[in-house]
């Protein structure tokens, strides 16, 4: 179950926070309408933002705040970004919502 951070601003609107955790990652804004993810693949992934959605990246480049007026659109954008590299239960790596806790699974053990 993901923890959703809902914030309101003076103008109204909702927000969600996602965290790119424990992967060789860098988040950057390219202009105002494109987010660039470096997720450990051979190429960076450019994610275009629809109108009405604003994104802020923290200075460490591991946390991303998504805000907008339409709650459904904000949730869908956060889910689409999370789907780029979903959290891995074996290594605890991937993009997850802020405050989301993963139950780490044990890997294969060598049989004797």
N, CA, C and O atoms as a Tinker XYZ file with bonds, in Angstrom:
   448  protein
     1  N      0.854000   -1.181000    0.000000    73     2
     2  CA     0.000000    0.000000    0.000000    64     1     3
     3  C      0.886000    1.226000    0.000000    63     2     4     5
     4  O      1.773000    1.352000    0.845000    81     3
     5  N      0.665000    2.101000   -0.908000    73     3     6
     6  CA     1.475000    3.295000   -1.046000    64     5     7
     7  C      0.926000    4.404000   -0.165000    63     6     8     9
     8  O     -0.288000    4.566000   -0.044000    81     7
     9  N      1.814000    5.161000    0.446000    73     7    10
    10  CA     1.414000    6.319000    1.207000    64     9    11
    11  C      1.344000    7.501000    0.263000    63    10    12    13
    12  O      2.295000    7.776000   -0.468000    81    11
    13  N      0.243000    8.188000    0.277000    73    11    14
    14  CA     0.044000    9.319000   -0.614000    64    13    15
    15  C      0.175000   10.593000    0.203000    63    14    16    17
    16  O     -0.496000   10.754000    1.222000    81    15
    17  N      1.029000   11.491000   -0.237000    73    15    18
    18  CA     1.181000   12.780000    0.408000    64    17    19
    19  C      0.292000   13.768000   -0.338000    63    18    20    21
    20  O      0.517000   14.044000   -1.517000    81    19
    21  N     -0.700000   14.292000    0.337000    73    19    22
    22  CA    -1.606000   15.243000   -0.283000    64    21    23
    23  C     -1.330000   16.610000    0.311000    63    22    24    25
    24  O     -1.353000   16.774000    1.531000    81    23
    25  N     -1.068000   17.590000   -0.535000    73    23    26
    26  CA    -0.822000   18.943000   -0.066000    64    25    27
    27  C     -1.773000   19.886000   -0.788000    63    26    28    29
    28  O     -2.209000   19.620000   -1.908000    81    27
    29  N     -2.079000   20.971000   -0.138000    73    27    30
    30  CA    -2.873000   21.998000   -0.792000    64    29    31
    31  C     -2.068000   23.283000   -0.779000    63    30    32    33
    32  O     -1.340000   23.565000    0.173000    81    31
    33  N     -2.203000   24.046000   -1.825000    73    31    34
    34  CA    -1.524000   25.326000   -1.891000    64    33    35
    35  C     -2.565000   26.431000   -1.809000    63    34    36    37
    36  O     -3.763000   26.161000   -1.721000    81    35
    37  N     -2.107000   27.664000   -1.837000    73    35    38
    38  CA    -3.024000   28.787000   -1.777000    64    37    39
    39  C     -3.968000   28.811000   -2.971000    63    38    40    41
    40  O     -5.082000   29.323000   -2.860000    81    39
    41  N     -3.550000   28.272000   -4.103000    73    39    42
    42  CA    -4.365000   28.253000   -5.310000    64    41    43
    43  C     -5.275000   27.029000   -5.355000    63    42    44    45
    44  O     -6.159000   26.956000   -6.208000    81    43
    45  N     -5.080000   26.084000   -4.470000    73    43    46
    46  CA    -5.822000   24.834000   -4.530000    64    45    47
    47  C     -5.011000   23.817000   -5.304000    63    46    48    49
    48  O     -4.030000   24.172000   -5.957000    81    47
    49  N     -5.403000   22.571000   -5.241000    73    47    50
    50  CA    -4.696000   21.536000   -5.967000    64    49    51
    51  C     -4.213000   20.451000   -5.027000    63    50    52    53
    52  O     -4.296000   20.583000   -3.806000    81    51
    53  N     -3.713000   19.392000   -5.605000    73    51    54
    54  CA    -3.220000   18.258000   -4.833000    64    53    55
    55  C     -1.813000   17.935000   -5.291000    63    54    56    57
    56  O     -1.363000   18.413000   -6.332000    81    55
    57  N     -1.114000   17.116000   -4.502000    73    55    58
    58  CA     0.239000   16.751000   -4.882000    64    57    59
    59  C      0.607000   15.366000   -4.406000    63    58    60    61
    60  O      0.011000   14.838000   -3.468000    81    59
    61  N      1.594000   14.782000   -5.060000    73    59    62
    62  CA     2.153000   13.497000   -4.659000    64    61    63
    63  C      3.657000   13.614000   -4.732000    63    62    64    65
    64  O      4.189000   14.403000   -5.513000    81    63
    65  N      4.335000   12.839000   -3.927000    73    63    66
    66  CA     5.788000   12.846000   -3.925000    64    65    67
    67  C      6.274000   11.451000   -4.230000    63    66    68    69
    68  O      5.845000   10.491000   -3.590000    81    67
    69  N      7.165000   11.321000   -5.198000    73    67    70
    70  CA     7.775000   10.035000   -5.504000    64    69    71
    71  C      9.258000   10.133000   -5.209000    63    70    72    73
    72  O      9.838000   11.217000   -5.264000    81    71
    73  N      9.868000    9.014000   -4.900000    73    71    74
    74  CA    11.282000    8.969000   -4.568000    64    73    75
    75  C     11.946000    7.908000   -5.426000    63    74    76    77
    76  O     11.462000    6.780000   -5.514000    81    75
    77  N     13.053000    8.267000   -6.056000    73    75    78
    78  CA    13.855000    7.291000   -6.776000    64    77    79
    79  C     14.906000    6.797000   -5.795000    63    78    80    81
    80  O     15.857000    7.516000   -5.488000    81    79
    81  N     14.745000    5.600000   -5.311000    73    79    82
    82  CA    15.551000    5.137000   -4.199000    64    81    83
    83  C     16.532000    4.052000   -4.614000    63    82    84    85
    84  O     16.187000    3.138000   -5.363000    81    83
    85  N     17.741000    4.163000   -4.125000    73    83    86
    86  CA    18.769000    3.114000   -4.171000    64    85    87
    87  C     19.105000    2.651000   -5.581000    63    86    88    89
    88  O     19.477000    1.493000   -5.770000    81    87
    89  N     18.986000    3.515000   -6.562000    73    87    90
    90  CA    19.428000    3.160000   -7.904000    64    89    91
    91  C     20.300000    4.290000   -8.421000    63    90    92    93
    92  O     20.220000    5.421000   -7.943000    81    91
    93  N     21.122000    3.979000   -9.388000    73    91    94
    94  CA    21.979000    5.009000   -9.980000    64    93    95
    95  C     21.078000    5.945000  -10.755000    63    94    96    97
    96  O     20.824000    5.742000  -11.942000    81    95
    97  N     20.605000    6.958000  -10.084000    73    95    98
    98  CA    19.583000    7.786000  -10.691000    64    97    99
    99  C     19.912000    9.250000  -10.599000    63    98   100   101
   100  O     20.652000    9.692000   -9.720000    81    99
   101  N     19.362000    9.974000  -11.501000    73    99   102
   102  CA    19.408000   11.411000  -11.465000    64   101   103
   103  C     18.119000   11.915000  -12.074000    63   102   104   105
   104  O     17.701000   11.442000  -13.130000    81   103
   105  N     17.494000   12.858000  -11.425000    73   103   106
   106  CA    16.281000   13.461000  -11.941000    64   105   107
   107  C     16.618000   14.878000  -12.352000    63   106   108   109
   108  O     17.322000   15.581000  -11.626000    81   107
   109  N     16.140000   15.300000  -13.479000    73   107   110
   110  CA    16.400000   16.655000  -13.943000    64   109   111
   111  C     15.196000   17.146000  -14.738000    63   110   112   113
   112  O     14.472000   16.364000  -15.354000    81   111
   113  N     15.005000   18.444000  -14.706000    73   111   114
   114  CA    13.968000   19.056000  -15.519000    64   113   115
   115  C     14.602000   19.582000  -16.794000    63   114   116   117
   116  O     15.622000   20.270000  -16.753000    81   115
   117  N     14.003000   19.261000  -17.908000    73   115   118
   118  CA    14.450000   19.765000  -19.203000    64   117   119
   119  C     13.354000   20.714000  -19.675000    63   118   120   121
   120  O     12.322000   20.286000  -20.190000    81   119
   121  N     13.596000   22.001000  -19.491000    73   119   122
   122  CA    12.534000   22.965000  -19.723000    64   121   123
   123  C     11.545000   22.896000  -18.573000    63   122   124   125
   124  O     11.921000   22.574000  -17.446000    81   123
   125  N     10.287000   23.197000  -18.849000    73   123   126
   126  CA     9.268000   23.115000  -17.800000    64   125   127
   127  C      8.349000   21.922000  -17.983000    63   126   128   129
   128  O      7.593000   21.582000  -17.073000    81   127
   129  N      8.397000   21.285000  -19.134000    73   127   130
   130  CA     7.427000   20.250000  -19.438000    64   129   131
   131  C      8.032000   18.877000  -19.708000    63   130   132   133
   132  O      7.357000   18.011000  -20.264000    81   131
   133  N      9.294000   18.657000  -19.326000    73   131   134
   134  CA     9.912000   17.350000  -19.527000    64   133   135
   135  C     10.778000   17.013000  -18.320000    63   134   136   137
   136  O     11.567000   17.840000  -17.863000    81   135
   137  N     10.628000   15.795000  -17.807000    73   135   138
   138  CA    11.473000   15.283000  -16.727000    64   137   139
   139  C     12.383000   14.226000  -17.325000    63   138   140   141
   140  O     11.923000   13.348000  -18.055000    81   139
   141  N     13.681000   14.306000  -17.018000    73   139   142
   142  CA    14.654000   13.348000  -17.531000    64   141   143
   143  C     15.071000   12.431000  -16.382000    63   142   144   145
   144  O     15.557000   12.898000  -15.352000    81   143
   145  N     14.878000   11.129000  -16.565000    73   143   146
   146  CA    15.246000   10.119000  -15.573000    64   145   147
   147  C     16.505000    9.399000  -16.037000    63   146   148   149
   148  O     16.599000    8.998000  -17.197000    81   147
   149  N     17.465000    9.232000  -15.146000    73   147   150
   150  CA    18.617000    8.354000  -15.386000    64   149   151
   151  C     18.454000    7.180000  -14.432000    63   150   152   153
   152  O     18.799000    7.277000  -13.254000    81   151
   153  N     17.934000    6.085000  -14.936000    73   151   154
   154  CA    17.530000    4.965000  -14.089000    64   153   155
   155  C     18.451000    3.761000  -14.176000    63   154   156   157
   156  O     18.077000    2.667000  -13.752000    81   155
   157  N     19.638000    3.940000  -14.714000    73   155   158
   158  CA    20.560000    2.829000  -14.820000    64   157   159
   159  C     20.446000    2.071000  -16.121000    63   158   160   161
   160  O     21.152000    1.082000  -16.319000    81   159
   161  N     19.583000    2.504000  -17.006000    73   159   162
   162  CA    19.492000    1.900000  -18.328000    64   161   163
   163  C     20.597000    2.488000  -19.200000    63   162   164   165
   164  O     21.352000    3.349000  -18.748000    81   163
   165  N     20.696000    2.035000  -20.429000    73   163   166
   166  CA    21.741000    2.522000  -21.325000    64   165   167
   167  C     21.445000    3.919000  -21.863000    63   166   168   169
   168  O     22.300000    4.521000  -22.512000    81   167
   169  N     20.259000    4.437000  -21.606000    73   167   170
   170  CA    19.873000    5.742000  -22.120000    64   169   171
   171  C     19.021000    6.461000  -21.083000    63   170   172   173
   172  O     18.339000    5.810000  -20.291000    81   171
   173  N     19.045000    7.791000  -21.071000    73   171   174
   174  CA    18.132000    8.517000  -20.183000    64   173   175
   175  C     16.707000    8.474000  -20.741000    63   174   176   177
   176  O     16.508000    8.394000  -21.953000    81   175
   177  N     15.735000    8.526000  -19.857000    73   175   178
   178  CA    14.333000    8.466000  -20.251000    64   177   179
   179  C     13.727000    9.854000  -20.078000    63   178   180   181
   180  O     13.769000   10.424000  -18.988000    81   179
   181  N     13.166000   10.396000  -21.153000    73   179   182
   182  CA    12.504000   11.691000  -21.099000    64   181   183
   183  C     10.999000   11.457000  -20.949000    63   182   184   185
   184  O     10.386000   10.731000  -21.732000    81   183
   185  N     10.420000   12.089000  -19.925000    73   183   186
   186  CA     8.999000   11.917000  -19.609000    64   185   187
   187  C      8.301000   13.254000  -19.809000    63   186   188   189
   188  O      8.515000   14.171000  -19.016000    81   187
   189  N      7.463000   13.400000  -20.853000    73   187   190
   190  CA     6.770000   14.679000  -21.076000    64   189   191
   191  C      5.622000   14.853000  -20.076000    63   190   192   193
   192  O      4.941000   13.890000  -19.723000    81   191
   193  N      5.423000   16.081000  -19.631000    73   191   194
   194  CA     4.366000   16.392000  -18.679000    64   193   195
   195  C      3.178000   17.017000  -19.399000    63   194   196   197
   196  O      3.368000   17.860000  -20.276000    81   195
   197  N      1.948000   16.619000  -19.044000    73   195   198
   198  CA     0.775000   17.244000  -19.660000    64   197   199
   199  C      0.531000   18.637000  -19.063000    63   198   200   201
   200  O      1.157000   19.018000  -18.073000    81   199
   201  N     -0.368000   19.370000  -19.668000    73   199   202
   202  CA    -0.686000   20.694000  -19.153000    64   201   203
   203  C     -1.424000   20.559000  -17.822000    63   202   204   205
   204  O     -2.181000   19.610000  -17.617000    81   203
   205  N     -1.199000   21.500000  -16.934000    73   203   206
   206  CA    -1.845000   21.478000  -15.620000    64   205   207
   207  C     -1.068000   20.725000  -14.566000    63   206   208   209
   208  O     -1.524000   20.635000  -13.427000    81   207
   209  N      0.088000   20.180000  -14.901000    73   207   210
   210  CA     0.921000   19.432000  -13.961000    64   209   211
   211  C      2.240000   20.182000  -13.778000    63   210   212   213
   212  O      2.899000   20.548000  -14.752000    81   211
   213  N      2.615000   20.406000  -12.519000    73   211   214
   214  CA     3.893000   21.032000  -12.203000    64   213   215
   215  C      4.744000   20.040000  -11.429000    63   214   216   217
   216  O      4.230000   19.243000  -10.644000    81   215
   217  N      6.056000   20.098000  -11.658000    73   215   218
   218  CA     6.988000   19.168000  -11.021000    64   217   219
   219  C      8.125000   19.966000  -10.402000    63   218   220   221
   220  O      8.618000   20.926000  -10.995000    81   219
   221  N      8.537000   19.562000   -9.203000    73   219   222
   222  CA     9.691000   20.170000   -8.549000    64   221   223
   223  C     10.657000   19.060000   -8.157000    63   222   224   225
   224  O     10.241000   18.029000   -7.629000    81   223
   225  N     11.942000   19.267000   -8.411000    73   223   226
   226  CA    12.986000   18.293000   -8.080000    64   225   227
   227  C     13.800000   18.853000   -6.936000    63   226   228   229
   228  O     14.176000   20.025000   -6.960000    81   227
   229  N     14.085000   18.023000   -5.916000    73   227   230
   230  CA    14.883000   18.497000   -4.788000    64   229   231
   231  C     16.360000   18.591000   -5.181000    63   230   232   233
   232  O     16.754000   18.044000   -6.211000    81   231
   233  N     17.183000   19.275000   -4.378000    73   231   234
   234  CA    18.605000   19.442000   -4.740000    64   233   235
   235  C     19.400000   18.143000   -4.834000    63   234   236   237
   236  O     20.381000   18.089000   -5.576000    81   235
   237  N     19.011000   17.095000   -4.110000    73   235   238
   238  CA    19.732000   15.811000   -4.184000    64   237   239
   239  C     19.406000   15.043000   -5.456000    63   238   240   241
   240  O     20.084000   14.066000   -5.775000    81   239
   241  N     18.404000   15.457000   -6.170000    73   239   242
   242  CA    17.935000   14.835000   -7.404000    64   241   243
   243  C     17.467000   13.395000   -7.197000    63   242   244   245
   244  O     17.646000   12.547000   -8.071000    81   243
   245  N     16.872000   13.128000   -6.049000    73   243   246
   246  CA    16.293000   11.811000   -5.815000    64   245   247
   247  C     14.818000   11.892000   -5.452000    63   246   248   249
   248  O     14.153000   10.858000   -5.386000    81   247
   249  N     14.290000   13.072000   -5.217000    73   247   250
   250  CA    12.896000   13.224000   -4.829000    64   249   251
   251  C     12.205000   14.180000   -5.796000    63   250   252   253
   252  O     12.765000   15.203000   -6.191000    81   251
   253  N     10.990000   13.828000   -6.164000    73   251   254
   254  CA    10.234000   14.556000   -7.169000    64   253   255
   255  C      8.846000   14.844000   -6.600000    63   254   256   257
   256  O      8.175000   13.923000   -6.132000    81   255
   257  N      8.406000   16.090000   -6.629000    73   255   258
   258  CA     7.075000   16.455000   -6.155000    64   257   259
   259  C      6.212000   16.825000   -7.351000    63   258   260   261
   260  O      6.585000   17.676000   -8.157000    81   259
   261  N      5.062000   16.184000   -7.460000    73   259   262
   262  CA     4.142000   16.402000   -8.569000    64   261   263
   263  C      2.915000   17.110000   -8.013000    63   262   264   265
   264  O      2.295000   16.624000   -7.067000    81   263
   265  N      2.561000   18.249000   -8.589000    73   263   266
   266  CA     1.388000   18.976000   -8.125000    64   265   267
   267  C      0.515000   19.350000   -9.314000    63   266   268   269
   268  O      0.981000   19.458000  -10.448000    81   267
   269  N     -0.763000   19.544000   -9.019000    73   267   270
   270  CA    -1.699000   19.930000  -10.068000    64   269   271
   271  C     -3.093000   20.094000   -9.498000    63   270   272   273
   272  O     -3.337000   19.781000   -8.333000    81   271
   273  N     -3.998000   20.579000  -10.312000    73   271   274
   274  CA    -5.377000   20.808000   -9.881000    64   273   275
   275  C     -6.178000   19.513000   -9.895000    63   274   276   277
   276  O     -6.949000   19.256000   -8.970000    81   275
   277  N     -6.010000   18.701000  -10.919000    73   275   278
   278  CA    -6.792000   17.475000  -11.107000    64   277   279
   279  C     -6.140000   16.323000  -10.344000    63   278   280   281
   280  O     -5.027000   15.908000  -10.669000    81   279
   281  N     -6.824000   15.816000   -9.343000    73   279   282
   282  CA    -6.275000   14.753000   -8.491000    64   281   283
   283  C     -6.044000   13.460000   -9.278000    63   282   284   285
   284  O     -5.055000   12.765000   -9.044000    81   283
   285  N     -6.936000   13.133000  -10.199000    73   283   286
   286  CA    -6.790000   11.908000  -10.977000    64   285   287
   287  C     -5.573000   12.000000  -11.881000    63   286   288   289
   288  O     -4.833000   11.027000  -12.026000    81   287
   289  N     -5.359000   13.155000  -12.488000    73   287   290
   290  CA    -4.232000   13.327000  -13.403000    64   289   291
   291  C     -2.903000   13.264000  -12.650000    63   290   292   293
   292  O     -1.935000   12.685000  -13.144000    81   291
   293  N     -2.853000   13.861000  -11.450000    73   291   294
   294  CA    -1.631000   13.813000  -10.634000    64   293   295
   295  C     -1.308000   12.368000  -10.253000    63   294   296   297
   296  O     -0.155000   11.946000  -10.336000    81   295
   297  N     -2.322000   11.616000   -9.839000    73   295   298
   298  CA    -2.112000   10.218000   -9.485000    64   297   299
   299  C     -1.689000    9.369000  -10.666000    63   298   300   301
   300  O     -0.858000    8.472000  -10.525000    81   299
   301  N     -2.260000    9.648000  -11.841000    73   299   302
   302  CA    -1.907000    8.880000  -13.037000    64   301   303
   303  C     -0.475000    9.159000  -13.469000    63   302   304   305
   304  O      0.240000    8.234000  -13.855000    81   303
   305  N     -0.041000   10.420000  -13.412000    73   303   306
   306  CA     1.332000   10.771000  -13.775000    64   305   307
   307  C      2.307000   10.113000  -12.801000    63   306   308   309
   308  O      3.343000    9.593000  -13.216000    81   307
   309  N      1.976000   10.134000  -11.489000    73   307   310
   310  CA     2.846000    9.483000  -10.508000    64   309   311
   311  C      2.928000    7.983000  -10.763000    63   310   312   313
   312  O      4.001000    7.394000  -10.627000    81   311
   313  N      1.817000    7.359000  -11.129000    73   311   314
   314  CA     1.816000    5.927000  -11.414000    64   313   315
   315  C      2.597000    5.612000  -12.689000    63   314   316   317
   316  O      3.288000    4.595000  -12.758000    81   315
   317  N      2.490000    6.483000  -13.704000    73   315   318
   318  CA     3.248000    6.275000  -14.944000    64   317   319
   319  C      4.749000    6.404000  -14.703000    63   318   320   321
   320  O      5.538000    5.649000  -15.269000    81   319
   321  N      5.145000    7.369000  -13.857000    73   319   322
   322  CA     6.566000    7.515000  -13.535000    64   321   323
   323  C      7.072000    6.324000  -12.734000    63   322   324   325
   324  O      8.196000    5.863000  -12.936000    81   323
   325  N      6.248000    5.833000  -11.834000    73   323   326
   326  CA     6.639000    4.674000  -11.023000    64   325   327
   327  C      6.800000    3.436000  -11.895000    63   326   328   329
   328  O      7.628000    2.572000  -11.605000    81   327
   329  N      6.008000    3.347000  -12.966000    73   327   330
   330  CA     6.056000    2.185000  -13.855000    64   329   331
   331  C      7.327000    2.152000  -14.703000    63   330   332   333
   332  O      7.639000    1.116000  -15.290000    81   331
   333  N      8.065000    3.254000  -14.783000    73   331   334
   334  CA     9.319000    3.250000  -15.542000    64   333   335
   335  C     10.326000    2.274000  -14.942000    63   334   336   337
   336  O     11.047000    1.592000  -15.670000    81   335
   337  N     10.372000    2.209000  -13.615000    73   335   338
   338  CA    11.216000    1.236000  -12.918000    64   337   339
   339  C     10.552000    0.939000  -11.576000    63   338   340   341
   340  O     10.866000    1.586000  -10.577000    81   339
   341  N      9.640000   -0.032000  -11.542000    73   339   342
   342  CA     8.905000   -0.322000  -10.306000    64   341   343
   343  C      9.838000   -0.830000   -9.206000    63   342   344   345
   344  O     10.922000   -1.338000   -9.496000    81   343
   345  N      9.422000   -0.695000   -7.948000    73   343   346
   346  CA    10.265000   -1.156000   -6.846000    64   345   347
   347  C     10.505000   -2.670000   -6.911000    63   346   348   349
   348  O      9.587000   -3.449000   -7.172000    81   347
   349  N     11.740000   -3.059000   -6.671000    73   347   350
   350  CA    12.131000   -4.468000   -6.695000    64   349   351
   351  C     12.128000   -4.995000   -5.261000    63   350   352   353
   352  O     12.836000   -4.442000   -4.419000    81   351
   353  N     11.358000   -6.047000   -4.948000    73   351   354
   354  CA    11.304000   -6.526000   -3.569000    64   353   355
   355  C     12.567000   -7.246000   -3.117000    63   354   356   357
   356  O     12.746000   -7.454000   -1.917000    81   355
   357  N     13.446000   -7.632000   -4.032000    73   355   358
   358  CA    14.656000   -8.346000   -3.648000    64   357   359
   359  C     15.809000   -7.402000   -3.339000    63   358   360   361
   360  O     16.619000   -7.694000   -2.460000    81   359
   361  N     15.901000   -6.275000   -4.044000    73   359   362
   362  CA    17.010000   -5.346000   -3.834000    64   361   363
   363  C     16.575000   -4.002000   -3.251000    63   362   364   365
   364  O     17.421000   -3.165000   -2.937000    81   363
   365  N     15.257000   -3.785000   -3.102000    73   363   366
   366  CA    14.711000   -2.515000   -2.622000    64   365   367
   367  C     15.139000   -1.346000   -3.491000    63   366   368   369
   368  O     15.432000   -0.266000   -2.977000    81   367
   369  N     15.179000   -1.548000   -4.800000    73   367   370
   370  CA    15.529000   -0.495000   -5.728000    64   369   371
   371  C     14.330000   -0.153000   -6.581000    63   370   372   373
   372  O     13.436000   -0.979000   -6.768000    81   371
   373  N     14.307000    1.066000   -7.099000    73   371   374
   374  CA    13.247000    1.466000   -8.007000    64   373   375
   375  C     12.618000    2.778000   -7.603000    63   374   376   377
   376  O     13.048000    3.415000   -6.642000    81   375
   377  N     11.608000    3.179000   -8.331000    73   375   378
   378  CA    10.877000    4.415000   -8.028000    64   377   379
   379  C      9.672000    4.040000   -7.189000    63   378   380   381
   380  O      8.875000    3.185000   -7.575000    81   379
   381  N      9.545000    4.678000   -6.050000    73   379   382
   382  CA     8.411000    4.401000   -5.175000    64   381   383
   383  C      7.865000    5.712000   -4.624000    63   382   384   385
   384  O      8.514000    6.756000   -4.692000    81   383
   385  N      6.658000    5.633000   -4.078000    73   383   386
   386  CA     6.045000    6.801000   -3.485000    64   385   387
   387  C      6.753000    7.142000   -2.189000    63   386   388   389
   388  O      7.319000    6.267000   -1.533000    81   387
   389  N      6.722000    8.406000   -1.825000    73   387   390
   390  CA     7.344000    8.851000   -0.577000    64   389   391
   391  C      6.627000    8.191000    0.601000    63   390   392   393
   392  O      5.403000    8.262000    0.703000    81   391
   393  N      7.376000    7.562000    1.470000    73   391   394
   394  CA     6.803000    6.891000    2.625000    64   393   395
   395  C      6.404000    5.448000    2.369000    63   394   396   397
   396  O      5.992000    4.759000    3.302000    81   395
   397  N      6.509000    4.972000    1.148000    73   395   398
   398  CA     6.153000    3.590000    0.842000    64   397   399
   399  C      7.230000    2.666000    1.383000    63   398   400   401
   400  O      8.420000    2.881000    1.150000    81   399
   401  N      6.817000    1.656000    2.091000    73   399   402
   402  CA     7.747000    0.688000    2.661000    64   401   403
   403  C      7.604000   -0.633000    1.913000    63   402   404   405
   404  O      6.497000   -1.135000    1.716000    81   403
   405  N      8.727000   -1.180000    1.507000    73   403   406
   406  CA     8.719000   -2.463000    0.821000    64   405   407
   407  C      9.128000   -3.554000    1.795000    63   406   408   409
   408  O     10.013000   -3.365000    2.629000    81   407
   409  N      8.469000   -4.694000    1.673000    73   407   410
   410  CA     8.870000   -5.850000    2.454000    64   409   411
   411  C      9.913000   -6.588000    1.636000    63   410   412   413
   412  O      9.608000   -7.145000    0.581000    81   411
   413  N     11.150000   -6.590000    2.128000    73   411   414
   414  CA    12.239000   -7.200000    1.375000    64   413   415
   415  C     12.115000   -8.716000    1.440000    63   414   416   417
   416  O     11.945000   -9.301000    2.510000    81   415
   417  N     12.207000   -9.342000    0.255000    73   415   418
   418  CA    12.144000  -10.790000    0.172000    64   417   419
   419  C     13.550000  -11.368000    0.240000    63   418   420   421
   420  O     14.511000  -10.717000   -0.169000    81   419
   421  N     13.669000  -12.552000    0.739000    73   419   422
   422  CA    14.968000  -13.209000    0.756000    64   421   423
   423  C     15.188000  -13.842000   -0.607000    63   422   424   425
   424  O     14.249000  -14.327000   -1.238000    81   423
   425  N     16.411000  -13.834000   -1.045000    73   423   426
   426  CA    16.730000  -14.420000   -2.345000    64   425   427
   427  C     16.935000  -15.915000   -2.235000    63   426   428   429
   428  O     16.717000  -16.525000   -1.189000    81   427
   429  N     17.358000  -16.478000   -3.338000    73   427   430
   430  CA    17.652000  -17.909000   -3.344000    64   429   431
   431  C     18.860000  -18.178000   -2.483000    63   430   432   433
   432  O     19.836000  -17.429000   -2.522000    81   431
   433  N     18.806000  -19.208000   -1.732000    73   431   434
   434  CA    19.964000  -19.625000   -0.935000    64   433   435
   435  C     20.520000  -20.896000   -1.532000    63   434   436   437
   436  O     19.786000  -21.724000   -2.071000    81   435
   437  N     21.809000  -21.037000   -1.431000    73   435   438
   438  CA    22.438000  -22.231000   -1.977000    64   437   439
   439  C     22.057000  -23.476000   -1.193000    63   438   440   441
   440  O     22.182000  -23.504000    0.032000    81   439
   441  N     21.597000  -24.498000   -1.885000    73   439   442
   442  CA    21.207000  -25.750000   -1.233000    64   441   443
   443  C     22.461000  -26.592000   -1.007000    63   442   444   445
   444  O     23.354000  -26.654000   -1.852000    81   443
   445  N     22.499000  -27.231000    0.147000    73   443   446
   446  CA    23.643000  -28.081000    0.472000    64   445   447
   447  C     23.252000  -29.514000    0.489000    63   446   448
   448  O     24.088000  -30.380000    0.745000    81   447
